Every structure is written in structure tokens, then in C-alpha cells.
């Protein structure tokens, strides 16, 4: 039976956490920029709660990268080399969530349901 490589798990967590701040700054800046462009006439408590929820969900989805790598190391005994694709995952995830973060306020305030 192969022993679990806890140093690999620690490196995975450290790598992803080192990039989390950059991810949050990018999304926050795009969200603020998009709200400044729209300048909504009615912005209240519900909108503030929505912004905090949006940021919370962004970080939950960001944590999936960490979770996938830990599952690979712990349960699959490093069968897949996810660490080789870290940069791809973080770039694709950041670009995708940034796109949605920038355009969602336009949809929300221009076409309220």
C-alpha cells in the first residue's frame, strides 16, 4: 500500500491559497467597474447581500481546484497529474467567472425579472 504524500497536499493547498487573493481582487474590481458603468438608480440591502453571496460562491467554486487535487492525492494515490494543469484551471476559471461577474449586473439591472 502506497503511503499518502502529505507534503504534496500541503503544496497543493499553499499553491491555490497563494493565488486566491489575486482571484478575488480581479473579480472585485470587475464587479465594481461594471456597477460604476451601470450606476444603478436603486441599490439597497438586498443588492449588498447579493454581492457578498456572489463573492462567497466564487470562493466556493475556486476551492474546487484544491479539492480535486486533494482527492487525487488522497484517494486516487496521484493517479492523475492535476498539478500539471493548475495554471490552465486557474486561468480558465478566473476568465469564466470574471466574464459572468462583469456582465451579470448588466442583465440584472437592465432586465429585472
C-alpha positions in Angstrom: 0.0 0.0 0.0 1.4 3.4 -1.0 1.7 6.0 1.7 -0.1 9.3 1.4 2.1 12.2 0.5 1.1 14.9 2.9 3.8 17.2 1.6 2.0 17.1 -1.8 -1.3 18.0 -0.1 0.3 20.9 1.7 2.0 22.1 -1.5 -1.4 22.0 -3.3 -3.2 24.0 -0.6 -0.3 26.5 -0.5 -0.3 27.0 -4.2 -4.0 27.5 -4.6 -4.2 29.8 -1.5 -1.4 31.9 -2.8 -3.4 32.7 -5.9 -6.8 33.2 -4.1 -6.2 36.9 -3.3 -5.4 37.7 -6.9 -8.6 35.9 -8.0 -10.7 37.9 -5.5 -9.1 41.2 -6.5 -9.8 40.6 -10.2 -13.4 39.7 -9.5 -14.0 42.5 -7.1 -12.5 45.1 -9.5 -14.6 43.8 -12.4 -17.7 43.8 -10.3 -17.1 47.4 -9.1 -16.2 48.6 -12.6 -19.4 47.1 -14.0 -21.5 48.7 -11.3 -19.9 52.1 -12.0 -20.7 51.8 -15.7 -24.3 51.0 -15.0 -24.7 53.2 -11.9 -28.0 51.6 -10.7 -30.6 54.0 -9.5 -31.9 51.6 -6.8 -29.1 49.9 -4.8 -30.2 48.5 -1.4 -29.6 46.0 1.2 -30.7 43.1 -1.0 -28.1 44.1 -3.6 -25.3 44.2 -0.9 -26.3 40.8 0.3 -26.2 39.5 -3.3 -22.7 40.9 -3.7 -21.5 39.1 -0.6 -23.2 35.9 -1.7 -21.6 36.2 -5.2 -18.1 36.6 -3.6 -18.8 33.7 -1.3 -19.9 31.4 -4.2 -16.9 32.5 -6.2 -14.6 31.3 -3.4 -16.5 28.0 -3.0 -16.1 27.3 -6.7 -12.4 28.4 -6.5 -11.9 25.8 -3.7 -13.0 23.0 -6.1 -9.5 23.2 -7.6 -7.9 22.4 -4.2 -10.5 19.7 -3.6 -9.9 18.0 -6.9 -6.1 17.8 -6.3 -6.5 16.6 -2.7 -9.0 13.9 -3.8 -6.4 12.8 -6.4 -3.6 12.6 -3.9 -5.5 11.1 -1.0 -8.0 8.7 -2.6 -6.6 8.1 -6.1 -2.9 7.9 -5.0 -1.9 10.6 -7.5 -3.2 8.6 -10.5 -3.9 11.9 -12.4 -1.4 14.7 -12.6 -3.8 17.6 -11.9 -0.9 19.7 -10.7 0.4 19.9 -14.2 -2.9 21.7 -15.2 -3.1 24.1 -12.3 -2.3 27.2 -14.4 -4.9 26.1 -17.0 -7.6 25.6 -14.4 -7.0 28.8 -12.6 -6.9 30.9 -15.9 -10.0 29.3 -17.3 -11.8 29.5 -14.0 -10.8 33.2 -13.4 -11.7 34.2 -17.0 -15.1 32.4 -16.9 -16.1 33.8 -13.5 -14.8 37.2 -14.5 -16.9 37.2 -17.6 -20.0 36.3 -15.7 -19.2 38.8 -12.9 -18.8 41.7 -15.4 -21.9 41.0 -17.4 -24.3 39.8 -14.7 -25.0 43.4 -13.4 -26.0 44.5 -16.9 -28.5 41.6 -17.1 -29.7 42.2 -13.5 -30.3 45.9 -13.7 -31.2 46.3 -17.4 -33.7 43.5 -17.5 -35.1 42.9 -13.9 -37.2 39.9 -13.6 
